[in-house]
Amino acid sequence: MRNAFTRALIEVARADERIILLTGDHGYALFDEFRRDCPAQFINAGVAEQNMVGVSAGLAKAGFRPVVYGLSAFVPIRVVEQIKLDVCHERLPVLLVGDGAGVVYSTLGASHQSTEDVSSLRALPHVSILSPADDFEMTACMALALESSGPVYLRMGKADLGRVHSRVPQLDWGNLLPISEGRGPIAWVATGSMVRTALAASLHWPGSAVWSAPSIKPLSARKVADICSRFRLLVVLEEHSIFGGLGSAIAEISSACAPTWICRIGIRDRFSEFCGSYAYLMEEHGLTPQAVIRRVEDFLHRIPERRLNQHRKASLVA
């Protein structure tokens, strides 16, 4: 996925001298080709992320198209105030790229794990949020982001989990992309790294339908309402806090339109207890396919069968 990001960035930078890449002392190997091909369009701002966002805002006001790259624990978390006032308030076309979202930087502890980036930005006016699941979605997201006239945050999670698409999908703002067709009674919506997990866990309930949500903000209320009207249970998966992310966005839409049960699965109200591998932390937080199956089964057991059949409204946390 990172390679798809750099390929798209290099391609557009070669064709458009307004593209300026800024990084806070990160991504040297990742950007070797970019620095070789577009040396005048690369700025290493050093360990000064807040200043870097201010510089990007100034460049945008001067007619450039800045791309700000950092670890998601720093971009956006360390620089929320600068994003709010320097970029969003002015509606500037700055692309903010947060790499290693979720618990990817597992061995570095809570300081480098970012499970609150989406919720931190969802409440800010004018910023859009993208979260691709594979390299094909990344290509589509980059095209969308670089055409935007306003601020965009692109969230990159675990990069080497494999593809969920066979080709680059047609993507518009707010779209949910169908991955697996089904008639229910359970539907799944996932974003980023959790799309493959949704595909694996959904096999436990044959007939499940699975969608990917590369566009978290905006999110199509009409599409969410349509899914909610057709399925008794909607499971939402994200490598992010259960508060303020994709699950919350879908529950907010559902509460105002189509009644269904919504099982929100993400990282509970806690930090990682121990350091370890990425696979270990996904197990610790209950985000492996097997753990997700257990959490959905537990959710189903908490719903009386007659109430599930009545298709009543609810939003619970698994």
C-alpha positions in Angstrom: 0.0 0.0 0.0 2.9 2.4 0.7 4.3 1.7 -2.7 1.0 2.6 -4.3 1.0 5.8 -2.3 4.5 6.8 -3.5 3.8 5.8 -7.1 0.7 7.9 -7.2 2.5 10.8 -5.5 5.5 10.6 -7.9 3.3 10.4 -10.9 1.4 13.5 -10.1 4.4 15.4 -8.8 6.2 14.8 -12.1 3.3 16.4 -14.0 2.6 19.2 -11.5 5.3 21.3 -10.0 2.8 22.6 -7.4 2.9 19.3 -5.5 5.2 19.7 -2.5 6.0 16.8 -0.2 6.8 17.7 3.4 7.9 15.1 6.0 8.8 15.4 9.6 12.1 13.5 9.4 10.4 10.3 8.2 10.2 8.1 5.2 13.7 8.3 3.7 13.7 4.9 1.9 10.0 5.4 1.1 10.8 8.7 -0.7 14.2 8.0 -2.3 12.7 8.0 -5.8 10.6 11.1 -5.1 13.7 13.0 -3.9 15.7 11.8 -6.9 13.0 12.7 -9.5 11.6 15.8 -7.8 14.3 17.2 -5.5 12.9 20.8 -5.6 9.5 19.5 -4.4 10.7 17.8 -1.2 11.0 19.5 2.2 12.2 17.7 5.3 10.8 19.9 8.1 12.6 17.9 10.8 11.2 16.9 14.1 8.8 19.9 14.0 5.5 18.6 12.9 3.5 21.6 14.2 5.7 24.0 12.2 5.4 21.7 9.2 1.7 22.0 9.1 2.0 25.8 9.3 4.4 25.7 6.4 2.1 23.6 4.4 -0.7 26.1 5.0 1.5 28.9 3.7 2.5 26.9 0.7 -1.2 26.2 -0.1 -2.0 29.9 0.2 0.8 30.6 -2.3 -0.8 28.2 -4.8 1.0 25.0 -4.1 -0.5 21.6 -3.3 1.2 20.4 -0.1 1.3 16.7 0.9 2.2 16.4 4.6 3.5 12.9 5.6 4.1 11.6 9.1 3.3 8.8 11.5 -0.4 9.1 12.4 0.5 9.5 16.1 2.1 12.8 15.0 0.0 13.7 11.9 -2.7 14.4 12.9 -2.6 13.8 16.7 0.3 16.1 17.6 -0.8 18.8 15.2 -4.6 18.9 15.6 -4.6 22.6 16.6 -2.6 23.6 13.5 -4.8 21.4 11.3 -7.9 23.1 12.8 -6.7 26.7 12.6 -4.1 26.8 9.8 -5.7 24.4 7.3 -9.3 23.6 8.0 -10.4 27.1 9.0 -9.0 28.4 5.7 -10.3 25.4 3.7 -6.8 24.9 2.2 -6.1 22.0 -0.2 -3.6 20.2 2.1 -3.3 16.4 2.0 -2.4 15.1 5.4 -1.0 11.5 5.4 -0.9 9.6 8.6 1.1 6.3 8.3 1.1 3.4 10.7 -2.4 4.1 12.0 -3.9 1.8 14.6 -1.5 -0.4 16.5 1.0 -1.0 13.6 3.9 0.5 15.6 3.2 -2.2 18.1 6.6 -2.5 19.7 6.9 1.3 20.3 4.1 1.5 22.7 1.2 3.9 23.2 3.2 6.9 22.2 3.4 5.6 18.6 0.1 3.8 18.3 -2.8 5.9 17.0 -6.3 4.7 17.7 -8.0 8.1 17.9 -6.9 9.9 14.8 -10.3 9.6 13.0 -12.3 10.7 16.0 -9.9 13.6 16.5 -10.6 14.9 13.0 -14.3 14.0 12.4 -15.4 16.9 14.4 -13.3 19.4 12.6 -15.2 21.3 9.8 -14.2 21.0 6.2 -11.7 18.0 6.4 -12.4 14.8 4.6 -11.1 11.4 5.8 -9.9 8.5 3.7 -8.9 5.0 4.9 -7.9 2.6 2.1 -7.8 -1.2 2.6 -5.3 -2.2 -0.1 -3.1 -0.8 -2.8 -6.0 -0.5 -5.3 -8.0 1.5 -2.8 -4.9 3.6 -2.1 -4.6 4.5 -5.8 -8.3 5.5 -5.9 -8.0 7.4 -2.7 -4.9 9.3 -3.8 -6.7 10.4 -7.0 -9.7 11.6 -5.0 -7.5 13.4 -2.4 -5.3 15.2 -4.9 -8.4 16.5 -6.8 -9.9 17.9 -3.7 -10.2 21.6 -3.2 -10.1 21.3 0.6 -8.2 19.5 3.4 -8.0 15.7 3.3 -6.6 13.2 5.9 -5.5 9.9 4.4 -5.1 7.1 7.0 -2.6 4.3 6.3 -2.7 1.2 8.5 -1.0 -2.1 8.1 0.5 -2.1 4.6 1.1 -5.7 3.7 -2.1 -7.5 4.4 -2.9 -8.3 0.8 -5.6 -7.2 -1.7 -9.3 -7.1 -1.3 -10.0 -5.9 -4.8 -8.9 -7.3 -8.2 -8.5 -3.8 -9.7 -8.7 -0.2 -8.9 -12.3 0.5 -7.8 -14.4 3.5 -8.9 -14.5 5.7 -5.8 -16.5 8.8 -5.1 -16.7 10.7 -1.8 -18.8 8.8 0.7 -19.0 5.5 -1.2 -19.1 2.1 0.3 -17.5 -0.5 -1.9 -19.0 -4.0 -2.2 -16.5 -6.7 -1.5 -18.7 -9.8 -1.0 -22.4 -10.0 -2.0 -24.9 -11.6 0.3 -28.5 -11.5 1.5 -28.0 -11.7 5.2 -29.1 -11.7 7.9 -25.7 -10.2 8.8 -23.9 -7.4 6.9 -20.3 -6.2 7.5 -18.8 -2.8 6.9 -15.1 -2.4 7.6 -12.3 0.1 6.8 -8.6 -0.1 6.3 -6.8 -3.2 7.7 -10.1 -4.6 9.0 -11.6 -5.3 5.6 -9.7 -8.5 5.3 -10.7 -9.5 8.8 -14.3 -8.8 8.0 -14.0 -11.1 4.9 -12.5 -13.9 7.0 -14.9 -13.6 10.0 -18.0 -13.3 7.7 -17.4 -16.8 6.4 -18.7 -18.0 9.8 -22.1 -16.8 8.7 -22.7 -17.9 5.1 -24.6 -15.3 3.1 -23.0 -12.3 4.7 -22.4 -9.2 2.7 -19.2 -7.2 3.1 -18.5 -3.6 2.2 -15.3 -1.6 2.5 -15.5 2.0 3.7 -12.5 3.9 2.2 -14.3 7.2 2.7 -15.1 7.7 6.4 -15.9 11.4 6.1 -18.1 12.1 4.1 -20.0 8.9 4.4 -23.1 8.2 2.3 -26.1 8.3 4.6 -28.3 6.9 1.8 -26.1 3.9 1.3 -25.8 3.2 5.1 -29.6 3.5 5.4 -30.1 1.1 2.5 -27.9 -1.5 4.2 -29.6 -1.0 7.5 -33.0 -1.5 5.9 -32.0 -4.8 4.4 -30.1 -6.6 7.1 -31.0 -7.5 10.7 -27.5 -7.0 12.0 -24.7 -4.7 10.8 -21.2 -5.4 12.1 -18.7 -2.5 11.8 -15.0 -3.2 12.1 -12.2 -0.7 12.5 -8.6 -0.7 13.9 -9.6 2.4 15.8 -11.3 3.4 19.0 -15.0 2.4 19.3 -15.6 6.0 20.1 -15.9 8.6 17.3 -14.8 6.4 14.3 -16.6 4.6 11.5 -18.8 2.6 13.9 -20.0 5.8 15.5 -20.6 7.5 12.2 -22.8 4.6 11.0 -24.6 4.4 14.3 -25.4 8.1 14.1 -26.8 7.7 10.6 -28.8 4.5 11.5 -30.4 6.2 14.6 -32.0 8.7 12.4 -33.3 6.5 9.5 -33.3 2.7 9.2 -33.7 0.5 12.2 -31.2 -2.3 12.7 -28.8 -3.7 15.3 -25.3 -2.4 15.0 -22.4 -4.3 16.5 -19.4 -1.9 16.7 -16.0 -3.7 17.0 -12.9 -1.7 17.5 -10.4 -0.9 20.2 -12.2 -0.5 23.6 -11.6 2.3 26.0 -8.0 1.3 26.8 -4.4 1.5 25.8 -2.3 -1.5 24.8 -1.3 -3.3 27.9 1.9 -4.7 26.6 4.3 -4.2 23.7 4.6 -6.9 21.2 4.2 -7.8 17.5 1.3 -6.5 15.5 -0.3 -9.9 15.5 0.0 -10.1 19.2 -1.7 -6.7 19.7 -4.5 -7.5 17.3 -5.2 -10.5 19.5 -4.9 -8.5 22.7 -7.5 -6.0 21.4 -9.8 -8.8 20.1 -9.4 -7.8 16.4 -8.3 -11.1 14.9 -10.9 -13.0 12.8 -11.4 -15.6 15.5 -11.8 -12.9 18.2 -14.2 -11.0 16.0 -16.4 -14.1 15.5 -16.5 -14.6 19.3 -17.5 -10.9 19.9 -20.3 -11.1 17.3 -21.6 -14.4 18.7 -21.6 -12.7 22.2 -23.4 -9.8 20.7 -26.1 -12.0 19.2 -26.6 -13.9 22.5 -27.3 -10.5 24.2 -30.2 -9.9 21.8 -33.4 -11.9 22.4 -34.3 -13.7 19.2 -37.7 -12.1 18.9 -36.1 -8.6 19.1 -33.6 -9.6 16.4 -36.4 -10.7 14.2 -38.3 -7.6 14.9 -35.5 -5.6 13.4 -35.4 -3.1 16.2 -33.0 -0.2 16.5 -29.9 -0.6 18.6 -26.3 0.3 18.7 -24.1 -1.7 21.1 -20.4 -2.3 21.6 -19.1 -5.8 21.2 
